[in-house]
Amino acid sequence: MSEQTQKIIDESAKVLVQNYEAQPFVLDRGEGIYAWDTDGNKYIDCSIGFAVASLGHAHPAMLKTINEQAGKLMICQASYMTEPKLKCAKLLVENSCFDKVYFSNSGAESIEAALKLARKWAYEEKGEHCNEIIAFHKGFHGRTYGAASVTEKCHSQPFFGPYIPGVHFAELNNLDSVKEFVSDKTAAIILEPIQGEGGLYPATEEFIKGLRALCDEHDVALIFDEIQVGMGRIGTFFAYETFGAEPDIATLAKGIGSGFPVGAMVAKDRFAKHMTPGSHGTTYGGNPLATAVAHTVVSEILKPGFLENVVKVGTFIEEGLQELQRESNKITDIRGRGLLLGMDTTIDIKQLINALQKNGLMATQAGKATLRITPPLIIEQQQAQDALDIIGATLKQEE
Ligand SMILES: Cc1ncc(COP(=O)(O)O)c(C=O)c1O
């Protein structure tokens, strides 16, 4: 490590709140699927800021939009209409089962909007008593109070309490465990169709369809957190398409901005109409720059062949990992879908991530011990092979 890089790391420790573990390098720039650190080391970026940069780094279409829109209009009062906001909302509505869009700036903010909408809908349609929410063990929805309250981790973080009341945690893929909590007080059920942070655990199609039927039977709002799995990450534009059942409300962020901070909550009219003037809002949400960028990103994802590439290269990587599993007994499980893949190994996860970094590949941890591989959705087969070669060589070298 160069003296300059060490200096940045040391000085950062002095002035930044230490809520993240220090990393042994400083990132400098990115292009496509690659990133470089301040010492000039090149990485295949399968981290992309925790599954964010769907179009990779420095995508030309995004740069063009940022330049043009920043010079034209970056911000205005949130209640004002702008063309980028309309165009982006139309694109989301025309390509989904949803009727209305609310723009936010992050994943957690989209979750807050979804929870508040579901509770307001329940309050107005079913009564004040109806405010309970069912979430899932190992689920993750963000760090703000509402989002943290439906994230099981709140149990291991009592120091932030009290969290919002009326939340129950059921077991993914166990419909009976959900039914136990459903009553006339239940306003909403919230889940990630594939749990990301929790360790790459997919819901089954049968379970999702069962939840849909349960919500219909008891008139409960079904919320899909598509912040990590949506916008093409698992091979369909919205993740719900993969599972064959429509939610009432969905949350987006990460991939919709591909690195630009923007999020959204989308909802069917029956629910969305309860978000009336003054009930909710944000200064920056839906600003012209963010929505222009999101429009560009979504337009790229919807181009013919884009999602096919996700499925093709996702399958290629998954099969490549299975091949590595046959060759070595160090891989104990492979999970996920499309370009959201997870791998459990016998190697300590932090050691594995560090070794991969040294060998030129960045990936992240999910759950307690899962390696999460989330390359940009534009990754090509040869680049995927390069990533597999690094993973294979690293597995051989580590005990
Ligand atoms: C499924 C899911 N929901 C919500 C969030 C929170 O998003 P943000 O960090 O943008 O607030 C995340 C972030 O990792 C996530 O993976």
The ligand as a Gaussian input file, in Angstrom:
#p B3LYP/6-31G(d) Opt

LIG

0 1
 C      -33.691000      -5.197000       0.371000
 C      -33.224000      -3.873000       0.880000
 N      -34.125000      -3.011000       1.368000
 C      -33.756000      -1.802000       1.826000
 C      -32.442000      -1.399000       1.842000
 C      -32.065000      -0.051000       2.362000
 O      -31.654000       0.760000       1.316000
 P      -30.787000       2.089000       1.609000
 O      -29.466000       1.651000       2.126000
 O      -30.703000       2.767000       0.255000
 O      -31.548000       2.902000       2.591000
 C      -31.463000      -2.287000       1.374000
 C      -30.044000      -1.931000       1.412000
 O      -29.156000      -2.735000       1.415000
 C      -31.868000      -3.554000       0.876000
 O      -30.981000      -4.437000       0.415000

